[in-house]
Structure formats: C-alpha cells, structure tokens
Amino acid sequence: MPGSKGPTLNGSQMHAPLAWLLRPLVRLLIRSGITFPALADILRELYVNVAEHDFVLPDKAQTDSRVSLLTGIHRKEVSRLRGAGAPVNAVPATVSRTSLILAHWLASKDFTGPDGHPLPLPRTAEEPAPSFEKLVEAVTRDVRPRAILDEWLDRGLVVHDAEDRLVIAETAFTPQPGSERQLYYLGRNLHDHIAAAVANVEGNSPRFLERAMHYDGLSQVLAEQLEERSRGLAMEALLTANREAHEACQTDEPGDWRINFGIYVYAEQVTDRRSSEPGARAADGEAGPPEGRDDGGASS
C-alpha cells in the first residue's frame, strides 16, 4: 500500500533514476507540443489527488493542510484542486473490442492449430469450420463481423493470404504510431511497469517480477541479432501466457483483479560513454529491485 512501511529512502536518491526514466517521456512531450507549464498543471493536480487518496491516516479525515504538507503545494491551491480527480485513461471501445477479438483468435482452441498458432480464417464457413465471422460473434454481437473486417483491413490488422483467407498481420501487434490504440497502451503498460518497480522499491521484499537481461559494448550487428532473437522469444512467451490465461478464464469466477504480463526489448547506440564503460560487456538478471540475481557472466 502507498505510504506503508518499507525501506527508508532519501529523496535525493530518486533524482538520478527519476531523470533517467523521465527523459524519453519529456522528449515525447516536447514533440507533442506539451510545454512544461502544461505538464506542471497535470503534475500539480496529480500530486494533490495521490496525497488525498493514497496517504490517508487511519480513522482520520484527510485535510487540506496535510495534503499541502505532503505535496509542498499551497493550501489554497490544494483546496481548489481537491476532488478534481486524477487523469483517467479509459479504454477506448475500439481498443477493447480489437484486443478481445485478437486474444480469442490467438488463444481459443477453435481458432488455433495443433501448434498453437492462429489459423488462417475464411470470412464465412459452414459449421463446424472456423471463420472470421464466427470469431467475431464468439466475442461480441454488438457489431457486424463485416464492419469489423472492413475496419481491420483498412488498419492493416489482417491481410489475405494466397487462398483468400484472413491472417493476422504484424501491425496487429504493433499499433500505428500515434494512433489511439498505441497511446492507450503507452499509458497502461508504462503505468504497470513503473507500478511494479515502485512496489518492489517500497516493499520489504520484491513482490513483482521486474527484471531484464542487458549487455553493453556490443557491435551493431550483434545488437541487431540479439534484438531479433529477443523479439521471437518474447512473442512465444506472450502467446503461451495468453493461451493459458484464456483457457483458465473459461472456468474462473469473475472478480475485480487484473494482471498485465509485459515484455520489452530496447537497443540503442550509446554516444555518451558516461552511462556505459567503454568496451564493457555484462549480462545481468537485475532490473530495479529483483527477486534474485542471475549473472550471465562477462566476456571481453
């Protein structure tokens, strides 16, 4: 829980990691035309909202004075902002529907082959053969399958194969840059990754798996090879987890919990050697507070 007992942290310890994790976001904000004053307004409201709801003392009403003390924001400003509500990133209807249908196609035994991979689907088919129409109707009957197909073809989420069957395109997994779908997952996935890392920092023992393998001092050729290999491993892990989760959900009693299993791969050319020793190569299972340390060794 926020504000609960855990390791004692000095605020100055947060300066370097905070600047590092915010740098890509600040770059995106500047490109998007969000100025510092606009960001400051969002942060001010968010500080008040988090202090108001996540740092309540047991059996005591939260006051403007205490919120002001916790946040450093003037009490008059706190009074104005309290109750405004934190920024909400609701799931757009098209994102939710698309994700559900794709997940069903990737996981359901009715729409996957013996190897677990999604089957190519004709638009329509007689029972009991699978089809795109049956796939959509298995998830929702609020929208006609043809309307969804036209939308997906236009967005490049599905393509026709040589036999005129529909297959999932790579763009189904990599949303169009700047699209509503991509921006939704920007907020959701980064929130959950940071929330997992923060929970581990705040706790007396790591609660969430939040780890990474990293190598420095590589040639561009090897970096690209490792990135491609990592992509393949990541997709296999996600597809396997999705299939198992989909099957388990069929018999699970509905509740109010959620889980997000994410994997990321990142590679870049390091131009500032202060962040990486020249020629250093290291493999490390550690990212943030790990559940344990798995050193992959080092080579020169």
C-alpha positions in Angstrom: 0.0 0.0 0.0 1.2 3.5 -0.7 2.8 5.1 2.3 3.2 1.8 4.1 6.3 0.8 6.0 9.2 -0.3 3.8 12.9 0.6 3.2 13.8 4.1 4.2 14.6 6.2 1.1 16.2 9.6 0.9 14.5 11.9 -1.7 17.9 12.7 -3.1 18.4 9.1 -4.1 15.5 9.4 -6.5 17.0 12.3 -8.6 19.1 10.3 -10.9 16.7 7.4 -11.6 13.8 9.9 -12.0 15.7 12.0 -14.6 16.6 8.8 -16.5 13.2 7.3 -16.6 11.5 10.7 -17.5 13.9 11.7 -20.3 12.2 9.7 -23.1 8.8 10.9 -21.9 9.9 14.6 -21.9 11.2 14.1 -25.4 7.8 12.8 -26.4 6.0 15.7 -24.6 8.1 18.3 -26.4 7.5 16.7 -29.8 3.7 16.6 -29.0 3.6 20.3 -28.1 3.1 19.8 -24.3 5.0 22.5 -22.6 6.5 22.5 -19.1 3.7 24.7 -17.7 1.1 22.3 -19.1 2.9 19.3 -17.6 3.2 21.2 -14.3 -0.5 21.6 -14.2 -1.1 17.9 -14.7 1.5 17.0 -12.0 0.1 19.5 -9.5 -3.4 18.0 -9.8 -2.0 14.5 -9.7 0.1 15.3 -6.6 -3.0 16.5 -4.8 -5.1 13.6 -5.9 -2.5 10.9 -4.9 -1.8 12.6 -1.5 -5.6 12.9 -0.9 -6.5 9.3 -1.6 -3.3 7.2 -1.1 -1.9 8.8 2.0 -4.9 8.9 4.3 -4.2 8.3 8.0 -6.3 5.5 9.7 -9.6 6.9 11.2 -8.7 10.4 10.2 -10.2 12.7 7.6 -7.7 14.0 5.1 -7.3 17.8 5.4 -6.1 20.5 3.1 -3.2 21.2 5.5 -1.9 17.6 5.5 -2.2 17.4 1.7 -0.3 20.7 1.5 2.4 19.4 3.8 2.8 16.1 1.8 3.0 17.8 -1.6 4.5 21.2 -1.0 1.6 22.8 -2.8 0.0 25.9 -1.2 -3.1 25.1 0.9 -5.3 27.5 -1.2 -4.3 25.6 -4.4 -4.9 22.3 -2.6 -8.4 23.4 -1.7 -9.1 24.3 -5.3 -7.8 21.1 -6.7 -9.1 18.5 -4.3 -11.8 16.4 -5.8 -10.8 17.3 -9.3 -9.8 13.6 -9.9 -6.7 12.1 -11.3 -6.3 11.9 -15.1 -8.1 8.9 -16.3 -7.1 6.8 -19.3 -10.3 4.9 -20.1 -10.1 2.0 -22.6 -11.4 3.3 -26.0 -14.2 1.0 -27.2 -12.3 0.1 -30.4 -9.2 -0.8 -28.4 -11.1 -3.1 -26.0 -13.0 -4.8 -28.8 -9.9 -5.3 -31.0 -7.9 -6.7 -28.1 -10.6 -9.1 -27.1 -11.1 -10.5 -30.6 -7.3 -10.8 -31.3 -6.8 -12.5 -27.9 -9.5 -15.0 -28.8 -8.0 -15.7 -32.2 -4.6 -16.2 -30.6 -5.8 -18.4 -27.8 -9.0 -20.3 -28.4 -8.7 -23.9 -29.5 -11.4 -23.3 -32.0 -9.3 -20.8 -33.9 -5.7 -22.1 -33.4 -3.9 -25.1 -34.9 -2.2 -28.0 -33.3 1.0 -25.9 -33.0 -1.0 -23.2 -31.0 -0.7 -20.6 -33.8 -3.7 -18.7 -35.1 -5.4 -20.4 -38.0 -6.0 -18.5 -41.4 -9.7 -17.9 -41.5 -12.1 -17.6 -44.4 -14.6 -14.8 -44.0 -17.5 -17.2 -43.6 -17.7 -21.0 -43.4 -20.3 -23.7 -42.7 -20.3 -25.4 -39.3 -18.2 -26.6 -37.7 -15.4 -25.0 -39.7 -13.9 -21.8 -38.1 -14.3 -18.4 -39.9 -13.7 -14.8 -39.2 -17.4 -14.3 -38.8 -17.6 -16.9 -36.1 -14.6 -15.5 -34.4 -16.2 -12.1 -34.0 -19.5 -13.5 -32.9 -17.7 -15.5 -30.2 -16.6 -12.3 -28.6 -19.3 -9.7 -29.5 -22.6 -9.5 -31.3 -22.9 -5.7 -30.9 -21.0 -5.0 -34.2 -21.4 -6.9 -37.5 -18.4 -9.0 -38.4 -18.2 -7.4 -41.8 -17.9 -4.0 -40.3 -15.0 -5.2 -38.1 -13.3 -6.9 -41.0 -13.5 -3.7 -43.1 -12.0 -1.7 -40.2 -9.2 -4.3 -39.7 -8.4 -4.4 -43.4 -8.2 -0.6 -43.5 -5.9 -0.5 -40.5 -3.8 -3.4 -41.8 -4.5 -5.7 -38.8 -5.4 -8.6 -41.2 -4.4 -9.4 -44.7 -5.5 -12.0 -47.3 -3.2 -15.0 -48.0 -2.8 -16.8 -51.3 -6.0 -18.7 -50.6 -8.0 -15.6 -49.8 -8.1 -16.4 -46.1 -7.6 -13.8 -43.4 -4.4 -13.9 -41.4 -3.2 -11.7 -38.6 -0.7 -9.1 -39.8 2.4 -7.9 -37.9 0.6 -4.5 -37.5 -1.9 -6.2 -35.2 0.8 -6.4 -32.6 2.5 -3.1 -33.4 -0.2 -0.3 -33.5 0.2 2.6 -35.9 2.5 5.2 -34.5 0.4 8.0 -32.7 -2.8 6.0 -33.0 -5.4 6.0 -30.2 -4.6 2.3 -29.6 -0.9 2.9 -29.3 -1.3 5.9 -27.0 -3.7 3.9 -24.7 -1.1 1.2 -24.3 1.6 3.8 -23.8 -0.1 4.9 -20.6 -1.3 1.4 -19.5 1.9 -0.5 -20.0 4.3 2.2 -18.7 2.0 2.7 -15.7 2.1 -1.1 -14.8 5.8 -1.4 -15.4 6.6 1.6 -13.2 4.0 0.5 -10.6 5.6 -2.9 -10.3 9.1 -1.4 -9.9 7.8 1.1 -7.3 6.0 -1.6 -5.3 9.3 -3.5 -5.1 11.2 -0.4 -4.0 8.6 0.4 -1.3 8.3 -3.2 -0.1 10.5 -5.1 2.4 10.8 -7.8 -0.3 10.2 -7.8 -4.0 6.6 -8.6 -4.9 6.6 -8.5 -8.7 8.9 -9.9 -11.4 10.7 -6.9 -12.9 14.0 -7.9 -14.4 16.0 -7.6 -17.6 19.0 -9.1 -19.4 21.4 -6.4 -20.6 24.7 -6.3 -22.5 26.8 -3.3 -23.2 29.7 -2.6 -25.5 28.3 -4.6 -28.5 28.8 -4.2 -32.2 25.7 -3.1 -34.2 25.5 -6.4 -35.9 25.3 -8.4 -32.7 22.9 -5.9 -31.1 20.5 -6.3 -34.0 20.8 -10.1 -33.9 20.1 -10.2 -30.2 17.2 -7.8 -30.6 15.6 -10.0 -33.3 16.1 -13.2 -31.2 14.6 -11.5 -28.2 11.6 -10.5 -30.2 11.0 -14.1 -31.1 11.4 -15.3 -27.6 9.1 -12.6 -26.3 6.3 -13.3 -28.7 6.4 -17.0 -27.9 6.2 -16.2 -24.2 3.3 -13.8 -24.7 1.4 -16.3 -26.9 1.9 -19.1 -24.4 0.7 -16.9 -21.5 -2.3 -15.7 -23.5 -3.4 -19.2 -24.4 -3.1 -20.4 -20.8 -4.9 -17.3 -19.4 -7.7 -17.6 -22.0 -8.3 -21.3 -21.0 -8.2 -20.5 -17.3 -10.7 -17.7 -17.7 -13.3 -20.1 -19.0 -13.8 -21.6 -15.5 -12.7 -18.6 -13.4 -15.3 -16.8 -11.1 -15.5 -13.1 -12.1 -13.6 -10.8 -9.7 -12.1 -7.3 -9.5 -8.4 -8.2 -10.1 -6.3 -7.7 -13.2 -2.9 -8.8 -14.4 -0.6 -7.4 -17.1 2.3 -9.5 -18.3 4.6 -7.4 -20.5 7.9 -7.8 -22.2 10.1 -5.1 -23.7 13.2 -5.1 -25.9 15.3 -2.0 -26.4 18.6 -1.3 -28.2 20.4 1.9 -28.9 23.8 3.3 -29.9 25.5 4.7 -26.8 27.1 8.0 -27.6 27.6 9.2 -24.0 30.1 6.8 -22.5 29.4 8.1 -19.1 26.4 5.7 -19.0 28.4 2.7 -20.2 32.1 1.8 -19.7 33.9 1.6 -23.0 34.0 -2.0 -24.2 32.2 -3.3 -21.1 30.0 -6.3 -21.6 27.8 -7.6 -18.8 24.8 -9.8 -18.6 22.6 -9.2 -15.6 19.2 -10.5 -14.5 18.7 -7.4 -12.5 16.3 -4.6 -13.2 15.1 -2.4 -10.4 14.7 -4.5 -7.3 15.0 -8.1 -8.5 13.7 -11.2 -6.8 17.2 -12.6 -7.1 20.3 -12.0 -9.2 21.2 -14.1 -12.2 24.5 -13.1 -13.5 25.0 -14.1 -17.1 28.8 -13.7 -16.7 31.0 -11.2 -18.5 33.3 -11.5 -21.5 35.8 -9.2 -23.0 
